[in-house]
Amino acid sequence: MDNAPWLTILGWGEDGPDGLTATSAKILQDAEIIAGATRHLDLLPPDYNATRFCWPVPFAAGLAPFLALRGKKVVLLASGHPFWFGAGTSITQHLQPEEWRALPGLSSFSLAAAALGWPLETTHCMGLHAAPLERLRPHLGVNKRLLITLKDGAMAQTVAQYLCAVGFDRSELTVLERLGGPHQKIRSTRADRFNLEKIEHPALLAITPSDGPALPLANGWPDSVFSHDGQITKRPIRALTLSALCPKPGDVLWDLGGGSGSISLEWLASDTTLTAFCIEQNPDRVSRIKKNAQELGLDRLHVIQAQAPETLHDLPLPNAVFIGGGISDALLHTLWHILPADTRLVCNGVTLEAEALLINWQSEKGGELLRIELSHMAPLGSKRGWKANFPILQWSCTL
């Protein structure tokens, strides 16, 4: 214990010191400073002699004064498991490994799953206490269970209203308050009949979504999912394009000529580790892309109002690049100069000029040319016939 780091991050439950092991209790008793939120510090017995450090709101305001405590014996009280949607990473990213240790407790998600009898390994857990509600959207679907953290009791009703607004109004909701302590309370209702009052913090919300307009898991979402002005990569073409872009965990995409942002957004929906930069010069379309990203819970999309290639030198290098509009010989030359080896490039051309350009580049650089010709059923007098769309030439290659 003599060589212990200055900071101990201690998992803290609603039962306060009663839930601690003997080792954790001794560390807390020997601390010079005990830090935590007001509700954490209120659970401490009065005979603890340590100085209290009450963490302010917003959380970021406490970081600098807290880090100034280096050299003291400091215990930080953190709800449950500090590294499971907790404060742990926000603090330790500023420290060296030898400066801290963590003694986690039971996470609120574990307590909630145990109270409900839900299998935690198949329940989707989300920290929404400091994130937009729209991030729920990709995860809403019948036969799926979700556990989310709430910033306060009033947020539970806000979630219910959001579920009704996006078509999941019959979802079953369970509010779990102050889990693991003497004031634990569990109450259930339905989104469209929400009637719970005086919800105490900390609280979690368990959601069993009703049948509703779930987003597809496969590429090629319906065009109606996106707000657009007609400048959109249509559903079948989008599915083929994303297949050619071949997203892999951790990959970065440049989407040049974003239109509605549909390619970037479906790319991001494939995996939470993916990143996308959507470049669009039209200000109305930029606003529309941002709106689509927000409503679909994919607000991590980076939208840049600019014209390629001028802005590309300031971006992180990609693993894949899509050109959906504004393709030119100058743009391709720029990309060939700045992109690293193994970057996947996919270009869709509609005009004769774009076709000729892509055919020439494929002849010189290799890769695959795919001509996509689609027709859809349309009225033909009193009967029906096939109406052809403009053919698209797709060039895909690996640099």
N, C-alpha and C positions, 0 to 999 in steps of 0.2 A: 504493500500500500504506500510505502514511502516514495516509490518511483512513479506513483500514479500521475496521469496528466492533470492539468489544471481544471479541465472541464469534464464533468460527467453528465451525460444526457440520460435522464431517468424517466422511464415509462411510468406514467402517473394515471391512476384510474379514479373513478368517482368514490371509491372507498378510502382514498387518501393513503396514509401510512399503514393502515391495516392490511393492505394488499401487498406490502413489500416483503422481500426476503430479508433475512438477517443481515446479509452483506449490504444490500441496498439501504436498509435502515441505518446501518452504521455510517455509510458514506454520507447520508443526509444529515445525520447527527453531528458529523465532524466538519460540515461545510462552513466556510466563512460567509458565503453569499448564496442565497437560494433565489433563483430566477424563475419566472413563470407568469402566466396570465393571472388576473385577479382571482378567478374561480379556483385556480390551482393553489394559490397561496392561502386562500381562505380555508382550505382543508388541513393546513398545517397546525399541529398543536401549539399552544402558546409558549411551551417551554423550550422551543428551538431558539437558540441564541443568534443564529445567523442573520445577517442583514438581508432584507427582502429587496429584490429587484423586480418591480412590476413591469411586465412587458407592455409597451404602449401599442395603440392602434393608430395607424396601420402598422403591420408587422415590420416593414422595412425601416421604420423610424427607430426601432430598438437595436438594430444591428451594430451601428457604430458605438454607442455607449456600452453595449454588451461586450464587444470585442476589446474594449478598453480595460476590461476586468482581468486581462491576462496576468498571470502571476499569483492570483488569489485561488483559493479552493472553492470552485464554483460548481453548483449543481443546478442544471436546468430541468425543470419539470415539464414534460411534454406528454400530451395525451396518448395513452396506449403505446403503440409502436411508433417511435419517432421517424422511422424511415418508410412508413406505409401511409402515404398522403399526409405526412406530418412535417414538423419543422426541422427535422434532422439535417437534410441535405442543404437547406437554405443557410444553415449556420456552418456546417463542416466544410462547405466548398471554400470558405475563407480561412480554413485552418490547415495546418500540417497534420499528417496522420498521427504523429506522436503527441499531439496536443489534446486529444479528446478520446473518450470511450463512451460506449452506449450500453445501457442495461434496459432493454425494451420490456414493456409489459404487454398485456393482451391488447391487440388493436380493437377499435370499435367495430370493425368489420367482422372480426372473429366472434365478438360478443353478440353481434346482431345475427350472424349465421347460426350460432348456437341457440339463440332465443327462438328463431323461426324454424329451425330444423332444415335450413337450406344448405346444400353442398357448396362450400365456398369455392371449390375448384371450377365450378361451372356457373358461378354467379359473377356478373360483371360489376366490379367495384370502381367507383369514380369519386374523385375529390372535386366537388362542385361548390365548395364554400367560397372559392375565390375565382371562379371561372364562369363563362357564359352558359346559361341554361341550354342554349342551342346545341351544345356538345352532346346532349342526350340523343339528338335526332338520329345519328347513324346506328344507334344501339336499340332503338325501339322496334319491337316485333313480338308477335305472339309466341308464347312458350319460352320467353327469355326473362331472366330475373336480373334486377339491378339493385345495387346498394349505393346510395350517394350521401356524401356529407353535406350538411347545411350550414350556412353562415349564421343563421338564427332561426327561431321558431317560425317567424312569419314567412320564411322562404318556402316552407312546405306547401302553403296555399298557392304561392306563386308557381311552384312546379305543377300543381294540380291544374291551374289555369293554362299553363303552357301545354300540358298534355291534351287538354280539351281543344286548344287552338290548332293543334297539328293532327287531330283526328283520332287520338287515343283516349277519348273521354271516359270510357268504361274501365280504365286501368284500376287495378286494386292497389291501394296505398297503405303502408303501415309505417307509422311514426314511432321511432324508438328513442326515448329520452333518458338521458343520464344513466346509461347502461352500466351495470356492474356495481352500482352503489345502492344505498338504502332508499333512494328516491326514484329508482328505475320505474319507468312507465312505458307501456306498449299499447298503442291504439290503432285501429284500422278504419278505413273508410274507402270511398271510391272517388276518382278524380272529379266526376261531374256532380258529386254529392258531398263535397268536402265540407266538413262541419266541426273540425277540431279547433279548440281554442286553448290559449295559455300553454303553448308548447315550450318546454324548458330546454335551454342549451346546456350541454352539447346534445345534438339530436342528429339521427340518421333517418333517411327515408328509404324504405324498401318498396320497389315498384315491380308489379307484375303487369306488363303492358297488355292491353286488350288488342283484339284484332284491329288493324288500322293500316294506313298507307306506309308500310315499311319500305325502306330503301333496299334495292336488290343487293345481293352479295356478289353477283357476277358483273363484269364490265358490260357497258352498254345500257346505262339507265335510260328510262323514257325521256324524250326531249322535254316533256312537260315539267320535269323536276327542276329545270333551270329556267330562270328568267332570261330572255334573249330577244334580240331585234331581227332574228333571222340569220344572224352571223353565228352559227353554231355548227360544230362537227356533229352530223346526225348520228343517231343511235348505232346503226350497224357499222358505219365507218369508224365511229369512236371505239367500238369494241375491237375492230381489226387494228386500229392505230395503237391502242393500249397494249394489245398483244405483241405488236412489233416493238413498242418501247420497252416491254419486258421489265416492269418494276421489280427490284430486289431489295431486301431489307437494308435500310440505311441510305438508299440512293437519293440523289438530287436531280430534279428535272428543271430544264429551262423550257418554258412554253412560250414560243415567240409568235405574237399575233393572237392574243388570248381569246378574243371574241366574247364568249359568255363565260369562259373559264372552265368549260365542261371537262376538257382533257386533264387540266391540273387538278380539278376537284376529285375526279374519279381516281386519279393517280394517288392522291393523298388518302382516299378512303380505303385503298388496298392494305395499308399498314400504317401504324402510328409512328414508325421510325422514318417514314419518307418525308422529303422536303420538296417543295415546288416553288419556283419563281415564275410568275406569269407576267409577261411583258405586253402591254397594250398601249397604243398611242391615243386612241379615242377616249376623251374624258367621260363620255356617257357610258361607254362600255366598261371603263375602269370602275365606275360606281356600281354598275350592274354586277360585275364580277365579285366585288366586295360584298354586295348584298347576298349573292348566291352562296358565297363562302360562309357568311354569318348564319344564314338560315339553315344550311345543311350541317352546321356544327363543325365546319372545317376551316375555322378562322385562322388557323396557323399558315394558310396560304399567303405568300409574299406577293403582293400585287404592285407592279411598278408602272407608272405612266411614263412611257418613253418609246423611242423607236430603236429597234435593233439595227445595226450592231453597236451604236454609240455607248449604251449603258452596260454592255456585257463584261467589260474589263473590270468592273467593280463588284461582280458577283462571285460567289464561291463556284469553283469549277464543277460542272455537272457530270453525272454518269449517263444521262440521256437528254437529248434535245429533240423537241418537236417544232416543226415549222408548219403552221397551219394557214398562214397568210403573209403576204409581202415577201415572198421568196424572190431572191435575186442572185445573180452571179457574184456580186460584191459581198453579199451576206455569206454565201457559202465559202468564198475565199477567206473571209474573216474567221469563220468558224474553224476552217481547216488549219488556220494559223494558231489559234488560241486553245483549241480543245486538246485534252490529253489523249493518248492512245487508249483504246478500248471503249471510248465514248460511243454510245448507240445514237444514231441520227435517223430520224424518220421525217420525211417531207411529203405532204399531200399537195398535189397540183391539179387545178381544174382547167385553167386556160391552156390554149395551144402553146403559148409562149412558155408557160411553166412546164408543160410536158416536154418541149424541146430541150429546155434547160436541164431537167432531171435525166433525160435520156443521155445527154452529153456527159453529165457528171457520172452517171452510172457506168458509161463506157470507159471513162478514165479511171474511176476510183473503185469500181466493183460494187458489190452489194446486190440487192434484189429489187426488181421492178414488179409491181403488182397493179394491174388495171382492174378497177372495181366498178362494175356496171350494175346498177340496181334499178328495178322497176317496181312500182306499187300499183295495186288495183285502183281503178278510177272509173266513174260512169262514162259510158260510150253510147250516146243516144239513150235508148231504153234498156240497153244491156250494159255489160261491163267489159273493160279491157285493161291492158297494161300501159301505164304511163311511165316513161323512162326518165330517170334523173340524169343530170350531167355526169358523165363518167369521171372518175378520179384516178389519177396515176400516183401511186405511192412508191417512193424510193426509200428503202431502209438499208442501212449499212453500219458496220462497226469500224471506226477509224483505226 
